[in-house]
């Protein structure tokens, strides 16, 4: 018996024995994605360090590098870096017509596919923006690279749309974990923000990928926590009540921060400058600020660590906060590729520190250091800007590993989220959340969808004259249990089963050269008509426990038009907010009425 026939027979037995769902195979690949995501993050981090050394001959943090440079270098290095980054972005737009290269869009509203060349060029552009002093996070590109690896692997494995999107989500979670060393918060980040819901079927693979990524990062050279968190022992008992005004204060500031970032983008777009010049102008303005305040360079890691461990004057913190927000607005507004997640943590820490300093003046006997409020402020501001309070709570908890921080965080994050939602009108940091809100407006349109709107090409189609060997090659190429058979006119005749032909080949290998016609099962699976509604289509799926069903033109002229995947129907019901089982049940009851 040929090797591929044995492989297919073994796969069939495993499927029947363990009754694997369509999500469970992703668990295996999630391990590999976690490993590759950690390595891609490590390489990106080392590439940034190499470019910093090449540009300035000064290792270490971006702020430390800026302080060692003379004012002229501080001015022109971000300018030149922005120009090079803009040229790379312009090149990316020329080589690829695909503009949807963001991993969040690919997971939430796309099909999981990410354009390779476009994504890689954007990542290289981000390298130059970050390494030359741009006020932007490096972590966005790290997550993008990890998600890109998952997308490429899933495409090679020919995963269907839901599986591919889940694998890309695993890649994103692995990237966030590798950047921040927070595996649980990373999984919640993708679930709460990108997917919009927390379900064990999707959370499990992401947690697995995150754990593998975290273990791998700890084994790689130069590993260290992103933030050197202090021992959190403040805000005990009634002191937790301070988190109520802190949440209100931080929540009120979040919408203004988001509006400032949006205003920066509108300003640069109104200039109508070529993309390279636009990024160069943004770099020049950031460089001009850094002549007086070098702390605006980079993503703010070193400044936050300093706020958590060293004494500061409130005026200095306020100055750095205002200039950092301005520098981040200029960098992101000019179009530089990177993340604003880490600058958001910076702003939250500074706001929390300032609140803590004011609290010490009002009630000095409380004895709470501003650094304690800075830690809580990071989480509260993150919840207020992302609209994901649960993720923010777990992220700060994983960073501090202190159970003392949980109660203050819960109070501050929930209040900040509520405050920001009421003041900001439901506008959050990531456009994908806004996009999901727009999808709610599409419910009326989706209500009228039919099977004709969901038809996909039927790749696994052969004719009655094809051989058993051709059928086995089709089974080996595609992970399916049935191949569709049509006649010379393209009319659907039935299916041939993987189980039937594999068992026949086991008994007699010479049957491979014979026609597949004797294995035809005309009525093995139901068929769909283009005019079927969503509920009628789901009713047909309830009679067949498979992922896809063929669509024919009519019962009288069964021209095979393609297939409809059950996941497409279920996703539509999910957007509509309806229970598919209840819909199908009501449809059955209606059809069975006398």
LUMGU-296392 format. One record per residue (C-alpha): residue number from 1; x, y negated, z negated. Coordinates in pm, 1 decimal. Example, Ala and Ser with C-alpha at 12.3 -4.5 7.8 and 13.67 -1.06 7.14 Angstrom:
// residues 2
1,1230.0,450.0,-780.0;
2,1367.0,106.0,-714.0;
//
This chain:
// residues 594
1,0.0,0.0,0.0;
2,148.0,-343.9,94.0;
3,281.8,-558.2,-187.8;
4,36.7,-843.0,-133.8;
5,-254.0,-598.0,-144.4;
6,-135.2,-469.1,-481.4;
7,-103.7,-826.7,-603.9;
8,-459.5,-908.4,-501.7;
9,-591.4,-589.9,-660.5;
10,-412.3,-672.8,-984.7;
11,-551.7,-1025.0,-979.8;
12,-902.4,-889.8,-930.5;
13,-864.3,-648.5,-1222.4;
14,-736.0,-928.4,-1449.2;
15,-1025.2,-1152.0,-1354.9;
16,-1273.7,-875.8,-1431.0;
17,-1098.7,-770.0,-1751.7;
18,-1048.2,-1109.9,-1915.0;
19,-1324.5,-1300.9,-1733.6;
20,-1098.0,-1603.0,-1696.4;
21,-1264.4,-1937.1,-1649.5;
22,-1146.2,-2185.8,-1390.5;
23,-983.8,-2398.6,-1660.3;
24,-779.9,-2127.8,-1831.9;
25,-521.2,-2078.9,-1552.1;
26,-427.5,-2445.1,-1597.5;
27,-296.7,-2355.4,-1944.7;
28,-8.7,-2164.6,-1786.4;
29,89.4,-2450.1,-1559.8;
30,48.1,-2701.4,-1843.6;
31,356.3,-2549.8,-2007.9;
32,564.2,-2611.5,-1696.7;
33,421.8,-2961.4,-1656.1;
34,517.3,-3044.9,-2015.3;
35,873.3,-2932.3,-1949.4;
36,907.0,-3119.1,-1618.5;
37,738.2,-3430.1,-1759.8;
38,996.2,-3448.8,-2039.3;
39,1285.2,-3412.6,-1795.0;
40,1146.2,-3682.2,-1562.9;
41,1109.8,-3919.3,-1859.4;
42,1465.0,-3845.8,-1972.5;
43,1604.7,-3910.7,-1623.5;
44,1408.9,-4235.8,-1589.3;
45,1534.0,-4355.0,-1926.9;
46,1893.7,-4272.9,-1834.5;
47,1853.3,-4448.2,-1499.5;
48,1745.9,-4766.3,-1680.3;
49,2046.8,-4744.4,-1912.3;
50,2277.7,-4695.4,-1613.4;
51,2136.8,-4997.1,-1432.8;
52,2168.6,-5210.7,-1747.5;
53,2535.1,-5112.4,-1773.0;
54,2585.7,-5182.0,-1403.8;
55,2426.7,-5527.4,-1430.4;
56,2575.6,-5652.9,-1755.7;
57,2831.2,-5401.0,-1890.1;
58,2637.7,-5422.4,-2218.2;
59,2466.6,-5108.7,-2356.5;
60,2184.9,-5107.9,-2608.7;
61,1849.2,-5280.8,-2625.4;
62,1730.9,-5535.9,-2372.9;
63,1717.9,-5809.1,-2636.3;
64,2071.1,-5730.3,-2751.1;
65,2186.3,-5738.5,-2391.4;
66,2019.6,-6076.5,-2334.8;
67,2182.1,-6225.6,-2644.9;
68,2528.2,-6128.1,-2521.6;
69,2477.1,-6293.3,-2182.2;
70,2529.1,-6661.2,-2113.7;
71,2222.6,-6875.0,-2030.1;
72,2302.8,-6873.1,-1657.2;
73,2302.6,-6493.9,-1644.5;
74,1980.3,-6481.6,-1843.5;
75,1820.9,-6705.9,-1583.0;
76,1934.2,-6533.9,-1264.1;
77,1941.0,-6165.1,-1354.5;
78,1558.3,-6134.9,-1389.2;
79,1524.6,-6341.4,-1070.5;
80,1743.8,-6110.4,-861.7;
81,1591.3,-5802.9,-1023.8;
82,1242.8,-5928.1,-938.9;
83,1345.2,-5992.7,-578.9;
84,1481.8,-5638.6,-535.2;
85,1176.3,-5490.4,-706.7;
86,950.1,-5689.3,-473.2;
87,1137.1,-5569.6,-164.0;
88,1090.4,-5209.4,-277.2;
89,719.7,-5267.0,-337.2;
90,680.3,-5421.7,7.8;
91,857.0,-5118.2,154.4;
92,621.5,-4888.1,-36.8;
93,321.8,-5059.9,119.4;
94,466.1,-5017.2,468.0;
95,553.2,-4647.5,440.3;
96,217.7,-4545.2,294.8;
97,-130.4,-4662.9,379.4;
98,-255.5,-4496.7,61.0;
99,-293.6,-4763.3,-205.4;
100,-458.2,-4547.3,-471.4;
101,-137.1,-4432.1,-637.8;
102,-231.6,-4492.9,-1001.6;
103,-259.9,-4174.8,-1204.3;
104,-562.1,-4305.6,-1395.6;
105,-759.3,-4354.7,-1075.3;
106,-647.9,-4014.6,-945.4;
107,-780.2,-3847.3,-1261.1;
108,-1091.9,-4050.9,-1334.7;
109,-1233.5,-4143.5,-992.8;
110,-1006.0,-3964.5,-743.8;
111,-929.9,-3607.7,-645.1;
112,-600.4,-3570.9,-831.9;
113,-376.1,-3634.5,-531.1;
114,-98.5,-3894.4,-563.5;
115,102.4,-4018.5,-261.6;
116,460.3,-3906.2,-316.8;
117,664.7,-4167.1,-127.8;
118,451.8,-4456.8,-244.6;
119,470.8,-4345.1,-608.4;
120,847.3,-4288.7,-597.9;
121,915.9,-4628.4,-443.6;
122,699.5,-4794.9,-706.5;
123,895.8,-4614.1,-977.6;
124,1227.3,-4733.5,-834.1;
125,1085.1,-5084.4,-817.5;
126,992.6,-5054.5,-1184.1;
127,1351.2,-4951.8,-1261.8;
128,1482.2,-5283.9,-1133.3;
129,1209.6,-5488.3,-1304.0;
130,1276.3,-5327.2,-1642.2;
131,1655.3,-5308.4,-1622.0;
132,1687.9,-5674.4,-1517.8;
133,1495.6,-5808.9,-1818.4;
134,1133.0,-5808.2,-1708.6;
135,888.8,-5839.9,-1997.2;
136,711.0,-5515.0,-1923.2;
137,698.3,-5158.0,-2049.2;
138,902.7,-4880.7,-1895.5;
139,656.3,-4618.2,-2015.8;
140,400.3,-4678.3,-1741.1;
141,636.2,-4549.8,-1474.5;
142,742.1,-4261.4,-1697.4;
143,381.5,-4146.4,-1722.7;
144,329.9,-4202.7,-1349.9;
145,627.0,-3980.8,-1262.0;
146,507.4,-3702.5,-1488.3;
147,158.2,-3722.0,-1335.9;
148,310.5,-3722.8,-985.3;
149,496.9,-3398.0,-1058.9;
150,171.3,-3240.6,-1175.8;
151,-9.6,-3360.8,-863.6;
152,254.8,-3216.2,-631.3;
153,260.0,-2883.4,-816.5;
154,-119.1,-2858.0,-821.3;
155,-137.9,-2932.9,-449.2;
156,117.6,-2661.6,-377.0;
157,-86.3,-2416.7,-582.9;
158,-399.3,-2511.4,-384.5;
159,-592.8,-2589.0,-700.2;
160,-945.6,-2711.8,-649.6;
161,-1045.6,-3067.9,-734.8;
162,-1138.4,-3025.0,-1103.6;
163,-831.4,-2809.6,-1174.3;
164,-599.7,-3053.6,-996.2;
165,-741.0,-3350.2,-1186.2;
166,-696.1,-3163.1,-1513.9;
167,-337.0,-3071.5,-1426.8;
168,-258.6,-3435.4,-1344.4;
169,-415.7,-3528.2,-1678.4;
170,-176.0,-3280.3,-1842.5;
171,110.8,-3452.8,-1663.8;
172,-3.9,-3791.8,-1789.3;
173,-32.6,-3661.4,-2145.8;
174,316.2,-3511.5,-2120.7;
175,450.2,-3847.2,-1999.3;
176,290.8,-4042.8,-2283.6;
177,424.2,-3789.3,-2534.1;
178,774.5,-3809.0,-2389.0;
179,766.7,-4188.1,-2411.1;
180,623.0,-4228.6,-2761.8;
181,676.1,-3888.0,-2933.4;
182,305.6,-3867.5,-3020.7;
183,160.8,-3545.4,-2871.9;
184,-185.7,-3563.5,-3026.9;
185,-232.7,-3934.0,-2956.0;
186,-112.1,-3877.9,-2598.5;
187,-381.2,-3615.3,-2541.5;
188,-643.3,-3843.1,-2693.0;
189,-518.3,-4132.7,-2478.5;
190,-589.6,-3941.6,-2158.3;
191,-915.5,-3797.5,-2291.8;
192,-1057.8,-4113.4,-2448.3;
193,-940.8,-4370.4,-2195.1;
194,-889.2,-4191.1,-1863.0;
195,-1143.7,-3908.4,-1875.7;
196,-1387.6,-4097.4,-2095.1;
197,-1477.5,-3796.4,-2310.9;
198,-1317.0,-3549.1,-2548.2;
199,-1391.2,-3183.4,-2468.5;
200,-1198.2,-2877.7,-2583.6;
201,-1180.1,-2732.9,-2230.7;
202,-979.5,-3033.9,-2112.6;
203,-812.6,-3130.5,-2439.6;
204,-654.1,-2786.0,-2487.9;
205,-430.0,-2787.7,-2177.3;
206,-328.7,-3149.4,-2243.6;
207,-230.7,-3071.4,-2603.0;
208,-24.3,-2776.4,-2481.6;
209,155.5,-2989.7,-2222.1;
210,214.7,-3260.7,-2482.9;
211,360.9,-3019.0,-2737.6;
212,598.6,-2868.6,-2481.9;
213,704.7,-3217.5,-2370.8;
214,768.1,-3325.9,-2729.3;
215,973.9,-3016.0,-2811.9;
216,1175.2,-3062.7,-2493.8;
217,1244.3,-3431.5,-2560.9;
218,1371.0,-3351.5,-2909.1;
219,1620.6,-3106.4,-2757.3;
220,1754.4,-3355.0,-2499.6;
221,2048.0,-3591.7,-2570.0;
222,1998.9,-3934.9,-2728.1;
223,1661.8,-3848.0,-2876.8;
224,1532.5,-4085.2,-3143.1;
225,1189.8,-4215.4,-3248.2;
226,1069.8,-4516.8,-3054.0;
227,998.0,-4714.2,-3370.4;
228,1192.6,-4671.2,-3693.8;
229,882.9,-4687.4,-3909.7;
230,926.6,-4792.8,-4273.1;
231,791.3,-4586.6,-4558.4;
232,428.6,-4692.6,-4574.0;
233,332.2,-4737.4,-4938.9;
234,130.3,-5057.3,-4926.2;
235,-240.2,-5135.8,-4914.4;
236,-349.8,-4921.4,-5206.3;
237,-698.0,-4922.8,-5358.5;
238,-876.3,-5254.3,-5318.3;
239,-587.5,-5382.0,-5106.9;
240,-745.3,-5186.0,-4819.9;
241,-1011.8,-5456.1,-4811.1;
242,-749.1,-5681.5,-4654.2;
243,-790.8,-5467.7,-4341.3;
244,-1140.1,-5609.6,-4288.0;
245,-1024.6,-5967.0,-4213.1;
246,-717.7,-5822.6,-4038.5;
247,-943.8,-5624.9,-3803.3;
248,-1159.6,-5929.8,-3739.5;
249,-854.8,-6145.9,-3666.6;
250,-683.8,-5896.1,-3438.0;
251,-1009.4,-5804.2,-3264.4;
252,-1078.0,-6170.8,-3192.7;
253,-731.2,-6216.1,-3040.1;
254,-752.8,-5911.7,-2809.7;
255,-994.7,-6059.7,-2550.5;
256,-780.3,-6374.5,-2524.9;
257,-473.6,-6158.4,-2461.8;
258,-650.8,-5968.3,-2184.1;
259,-785.9,-6289.0,-2032.5;
260,-435.9,-6437.5,-2035.2;
261,-299.3,-6137.2,-1843.4;
262,-584.5,-6161.6,-1592.6;
263,-526.4,-6534.5,-1549.9;
264,-161.0,-6469.2,-1470.9;
265,-257.6,-6231.5,-1190.7;
266,-503.9,-6478.4,-1045.0;
267,-244.4,-6755.5,-1058.4;
268,17.6,-6562.8,-862.0;
269,-240.0,-6437.6,-611.5;
270,-348.4,-6795.5,-546.4;
271,9.3,-6889.9,-450.6;
272,-9.1,-6668.7,-138.0;
273,364.5,-6596.2,-154.3;
274,529.3,-6288.5,-2.6;
275,551.1,-6009.4,-256.2;
276,932.4,-6019.4,-301.9;
277,927.2,-6398.0,-353.4;
278,637.6,-6365.3,-597.1;
279,828.2,-6118.8,-816.0;
280,1141.1,-6332.4,-790.6;
281,946.7,-6636.6,-912.6;
282,807.0,-6434.2,-1201.2;
283,1157.3,-6317.2,-1290.5;
284,1293.2,-6670.7,-1269.4;
285,1028.9,-6803.6,-1509.7;
286,1093.4,-6520.1,-1755.8;
287,1464.5,-6593.3,-1727.8;
288,1400.0,-6960.1,-1799.6;
289,1212.4,-6869.5,-2118.7;
290,1488.9,-6630.6,-2224.4;
291,1745.2,-6910.8,-2212.1;
292,1591.0,-7035.5,-2538.6;
293,1415.1,-6718.2,-2662.8;
294,1608.1,-6407.9,-2549.9;
295,1369.0,-6184.0,-2748.2;
296,1121.0,-6193.2,-2456.6;
297,1331.4,-5948.6,-2252.1;
298,1219.0,-5587.1,-2230.3;
299,924.0,-5411.9,-2389.0;
300,984.0,-5539.2,-2743.4;
301,1102.8,-5221.9,-2919.5;
302,1395.1,-5385.7,-3096.0;
303,1195.0,-5690.0,-3208.4;
304,919.3,-5472.6,-3356.5;
305,1177.8,-5262.1,-3541.2;
306,1328.6,-5583.5,-3675.5;
307,987.0,-5706.6,-3793.4;
308,933.1,-5378.6,-3976.3;
309,1266.9,-5379.5,-4160.1;
310,1411.3,-5731.2,-4179.2;
311,1287.4,-6063.5,-4321.1;
312,1165.1,-6323.1,-4071.0;
313,1043.0,-6681.0,-4089.9;
314,678.6,-6712.2,-3993.4;
315,765.6,-6987.6,-3746.8;
316,1014.8,-6761.2,-3569.7;
317,758.6,-6479.5,-3543.7;
318,499.8,-6719.3,-3402.9;
319,748.2,-6855.2,-3148.2;
320,849.4,-6507.8,-3030.4;
321,484.2,-6399.2,-3013.7;
322,373.0,-6691.2,-2796.9;
323,671.8,-6671.4,-2560.8;
324,645.5,-6291.7,-2536.4;
325,279.7,-6311.3,-2432.0;
326,373.4,-6578.6,-2176.4;
327,665.3,-6372.5,-2041.1;
328,450.4,-6058.0,-2016.1;
329,182.0,-6255.4,-1834.8;
330,437.7,-6384.0,-1584.1;
331,591.8,-6042.1,-1526.2;
332,267.1,-5850.4,-1480.8;
333,97.5,-6136.3,-1298.0;
334,373.7,-6151.9,-1036.7;
335,299.7,-5787.9,-950.2;
336,585.1,-5605.2,-1123.6;
337,530.3,-5232.4,-1176.0;
338,526.8,-5123.3,-1537.9;
339,308.7,-5082.0,-1841.3;
340,154.5,-5325.1,-2088.1;
341,94.8,-5059.0,-2352.8;
342,422.9,-5126.5,-2536.6;
343,396.1,-5507.6,-2513.1;
344,48.4,-5464.2,-2661.3;
345,198.8,-5283.5,-2960.1;
346,444.4,-5573.5,-2991.5;
347,165.2,-5832.1,-2999.9;
348,-26.9,-5626.2,-3255.3;
349,277.1,-5596.5,-3480.7;
350,343.6,-5972.5,-3463.7;
351,-19.9,-6060.6,-3533.4;
352,-29.9,-5818.1,-3824.5;
353,296.0,-5958.6,-3962.5;
354,162.8,-6315.5,-3945.1;
355,-158.1,-6209.7,-4117.0;
356,44.4,-6037.1,-4387.5;
357,258.6,-6346.0,-4440.1;
358,-55.8,-6554.8,-4483.1;
359,-199.2,-6297.7,-4724.8;
360,116.9,-6318.9,-4938.9;
361,76.2,-6696.1,-4961.7;
362,-291.4,-6670.6,-5057.6;
363,-248.6,-6389.9,-5311.3;
364,121.6,-6349.7,-5389.4;
365,49.0,-6122.6,-5684.4;
366,-68.2,-5845.8,-5454.0;
367,292.3,-5768.7,-5360.1;
368,216.1,-5631.8,-5012.3;
369,491.2,-5687.3,-4756.0;
370,405.5,-5825.3,-4411.2;
371,560.9,-5512.5,-4254.5;
372,269.0,-5304.6,-4388.5;
373,22.9,-5532.4,-4210.2;
374,242.1,-5518.8,-3898.2;
375,204.1,-5139.0,-3884.2;
376,-173.9,-5158.2,-3923.8;
377,-190.4,-5450.2,-3679.8;
378,-25.7,-5241.0,-3409.9;
379,-302.0,-4984.9,-3426.3;
380,-582.7,-5235.5,-3462.2;
381,-472.7,-5445.0,-3164.2;
382,-424.4,-5128.8,-2957.0;
383,-779.9,-5019.6,-3038.2;
384,-913.7,-5366.1,-2957.8;
385,-746.1,-5387.2,-2616.5;
386,-787.6,-5028.7,-2493.8;
387,-1131.1,-4954.7,-2636.5;
388,-995.7,-4628.7,-2782.9;
389,-991.2,-4656.5,-3162.9;
390,-947.2,-4283.8,-3224.7;
391,-635.0,-4271.9,-3008.6;
392,-493.8,-4581.8,-3181.8;
393,-543.8,-4431.1,-3527.9;
394,-368.3,-4106.7,-3439.7;
395,-85.4,-4282.1,-3256.0;
396,18.4,-4494.8,-3555.2;
397,-32.3,-4198.4,-3787.7;
398,201.0,-3983.5,-3576.5;
399,456.3,-4263.1,-3568.2;
400,456.8,-4310.9,-3945.5;
401,368.5,-3954.0,-4054.4;
402,216.6,-4110.0,-4366.2;
403,-126.2,-4020.1,-4495.0;
404,-130.4,-4355.7,-4677.3;
405,-170.9,-4538.7,-4347.3;
406,-480.7,-4349.7,-4232.4;
407,-746.4,-4526.1,-4442.3;
408,-623.8,-4882.7,-4367.1;
409,-592.7,-4788.3,-3999.9;
410,-944.6,-4650.9,-3981.0;
411,-1090.7,-4967.5,-4130.0;
412,-884.7,-5208.8,-3919.4;
413,-916.1,-5017.2,-3590.0;
414,-1292.6,-4973.5,-3606.1;
415,-1354.2,-5337.8,-3702.4;
416,-1109.6,-5465.1,-3437.9;
417,-1275.2,-5247.8,-3172.3;
418,-1620.8,-5375.2,-3270.9;
419,-1503.1,-5736.0,-3274.5;
420,-1332.1,-5713.2,-2936.2;
421,-1629.9,-5541.2,-2775.2;
422,-1867.8,-5813.9,-2892.1;
423,-1641.9,-6105.0,-2798.1;
424,-1491.3,-5958.8,-2480.4;
425,-1812.4,-5821.3,-2334.3;
426,-1680.8,-5466.9,-2297.1;
427,-1372.6,-5560.6,-2094.9;
428,-1070.2,-5344.1,-2175.8;
429,-706.4,-5328.0,-2077.3;
430,-730.4,-5051.9,-1818.9;
431,-928.4,-5107.5,-1502.7;
432,-1029.5,-4742.2,-1495.2;
433,-1258.2,-4806.3,-1794.1;
434,-1423.6,-5092.3,-1608.2;
435,-1448.0,-4868.4,-1304.0;
436,-1627.8,-4608.3,-1510.9;
437,-1876.8,-4872.8,-1617.6;
438,-1940.9,-4958.0,-1254.7;
439,-2014.3,-4594.6,-1187.8;
440,-2307.2,-4619.3,-1423.5;
441,-2466.7,-4846.3,-1166.3;
442,-2442.7,-4567.5,-910.1;
443,-2678.3,-4337.5,-1096.0;
444,-2979.3,-4439.0,-890.8;
445,-2795.5,-4361.1,-569.7;
446,-2676.5,-4025.3,-697.5;
447,-3028.9,-3925.8,-792.2;
448,-3111.0,-3898.1,-422.9;
449,-2809.8,-3690.4,-324.9;
450,-2857.5,-3363.8,-135.5;
451,-2630.8,-3075.2,-45.7;
452,-2546.8,-3251.9,280.5;
453,-2365.9,-3519.9,76.6;
454,-2150.2,-3260.8,-101.1;
455,-2048.8,-3036.0,187.9;
456,-1677.6,-2955.5,211.3;
457,-1495.7,-2762.5,487.9;
458,-1514.8,-2384.9,453.3;
459,-1152.0,-2274.4,486.7;
460,-1212.4,-1904.1,429.5;
461,-1402.0,-1818.4,749.7;
462,-1338.2,-1525.9,988.4;
463,-1537.4,-1353.5,1262.2;
464,-1681.0,-1004.1,1271.6;
465,-1412.3,-906.0,1524.4;
466,-1121.1,-986.4,1290.3;
467,-924.4,-705.8,1130.9;
468,-904.7,-601.4,767.5;
469,-542.6,-717.3,771.2;
470,-654.3,-1069.1,868.0;
471,-902.1,-1067.9,581.5;
472,-632.7,-961.7,334.6;
473,-407.1,-1241.0,457.1;
474,-693.3,-1482.3,395.0;
475,-737.8,-1348.5,42.1;
476,-365.6,-1377.9,-19.2;
477,-364.8,-1739.3,98.6;
478,-670.9,-1855.3,-97.4;
479,-766.4,-1756.2,-456.3;
480,-1123.9,-1648.0,-371.7;
481,-1332.9,-1334.2,-406.3;
482,-1529.2,-1365.5,-79.7;
483,-1448.8,-1452.5,281.6;
484,-1732.0,-1576.0,504.2;
485,-1800.9,-1398.9,834.3;
486,-1960.0,-1563.8,1138.6;
487,-2051.8,-1440.1,1485.4;
488,-1929.9,-1576.9,1816.2;
489,-2174.6,-1871.5,1793.2;
490,-2055.6,-1969.6,1445.5;
491,-2373.3,-1842.8,1279.1;
492,-2328.6,-1721.0,924.4;
493,-2361.7,-1341.1,889.4;
494,-2252.9,-1269.8,531.7;
495,-1938.7,-1211.9,328.9;
496,-1665.0,-957.5,283.7;
497,-1554.5,-885.6,-72.2;
498,-1197.8,-874.6,-200.1;
499,-1293.4,-579.1,-417.1;
500,-1427.8,-375.8,-122.6;
501,-1131.6,-418.9,109.5;
502,-867.1,-379.8,-162.3;
503,-1022.8,-52.7,-280.8;
504,-1049.4,70.3,78.6;
505,-684.4,-11.6,146.0;
506,-584.7,169.7,-171.4;
507,-752.2,484.4,-38.1;
508,-636.8,448.1,323.7;
509,-370.7,184.1,415.3;
510,-426.8,252.7,790.2;
511,-766.5,87.6,767.9;
512,-586.7,-248.7,784.2;
513,-594.3,-240.2,1166.6;
514,-968.0,-174.8,1188.3;
515,-1249.2,-427.6,1220.1;
516,-1385.6,-591.1,907.7;
517,-1745.8,-556.3,1029.5;
518,-1820.1,-238.6,826.2;
519,-1744.0,-432.5,506.4;
520,-2003.3,-703.4,579.0;
521,-2246.2,-782.3,296.6;
522,-2529.1,-985.0,455.9;
523,-2722.4,-1079.6,140.9;
524,-2449.5,-1069.2,-122.5;
525,-2468.1,-1438.6,-208.1;
526,-2738.9,-1702.5,-160.2;
527,-2702.4,-1981.5,93.4;
528,-2777.1,-2352.3,66.2;
529,-2958.8,-2577.2,309.1;
530,-2849.0,-2939.1,371.8;
531,-3181.2,-3078.3,246.6;
532,-3162.6,-2904.6,-92.5;
533,-3162.2,-3144.2,-387.6;
534,-2911.5,-3122.5,-670.0;
535,-3146.3,-2921.6,-888.1;
536,-3236.5,-2684.4,-601.8;
537,-2870.0,-2631.1,-527.2;
538,-2793.3,-2559.9,-892.5;
539,-3081.7,-2311.5,-898.5;
540,-2909.7,-2114.7,-620.9;
541,-2584.2,-2117.9,-815.6;
542,-2763.9,-1967.6,-1114.6;
543,-2828.7,-1659.8,-900.7;
544,-2456.8,-1625.5,-820.4;
545,-2177.7,-1670.5,-1075.9;
546,-1931.4,-1824.2,-835.6;
547,-1774.9,-2163.5,-771.7;
548,-1893.5,-2217.9,-411.7;
549,-2181.1,-2131.5,-181.0;
550,-2208.7,-2159.8,198.0;
551,-2428.1,-2426.5,358.3;
552,-2612.7,-2330.9,679.0;
553,-2809.2,-2549.6,914.2;
554,-3134.2,-2353.6,864.9;
555,-3253.3,-2002.2,796.7;
556,-3358.3,-1966.2,1161.8;
557,-3028.9,-2102.3,1298.5;
558,-2772.6,-2029.6,1025.4;
559,-2485.7,-2234.4,1168.0;
560,-2217.2,-2248.5,896.6;
561,-2165.1,-2615.6,809.8;
562,-1926.1,-2571.0,516.1;
563,-1944.8,-2504.6,143.2;
564,-2061.8,-2682.8,-170.2;
565,-1870.5,-2639.5,-494.8;
566,-2064.9,-2595.5,-816.1;
567,-1824.4,-2834.9,-987.1;
568,-1935.6,-3111.3,-747.8;
569,-2298.6,-3063.0,-853.9;
570,-2206.5,-3048.0,-1222.8;
571,-1992.4,-3362.3,-1195.9;
572,-2283.3,-3545.1,-1034.5;
573,-2511.9,-3438.4,-1317.4;
574,-2241.6,-3548.3,-1561.7;
575,-2236.9,-3898.6,-1411.3;
576,-2615.3,-3904.9,-1423.6;
577,-2602.8,-3812.5,-1790.0;
578,-2839.1,-3519.1,-1743.0;
579,-2814.5,-3161.3,-1865.6;
580,-2772.0,-2936.4,-1558.6;
581,-2907.3,-2627.9,-1733.7;
582,-3228.4,-2808.4,-1825.5;
583,-3263.6,-2945.0,-1473.1;
584,-3218.5,-2602.6,-1318.4;
585,-3462.6,-2448.8,-1566.2;
586,-3729.5,-2705.6,-1486.2;
587,-3669.6,-2647.5,-1116.5;
588,-3718.5,-2272.9,-1159.6;
589,-4036.1,-2326.0,-1357.1;
590,-4169.7,-2562.4,-1094.0;
591,-4090.4,-2320.9,-812.5;
592,-4257.6,-2032.3,-996.8;
593,-4585.6,-2214.6,-1056.4;
594,-4888.6,-2035.5,-902.5;
//
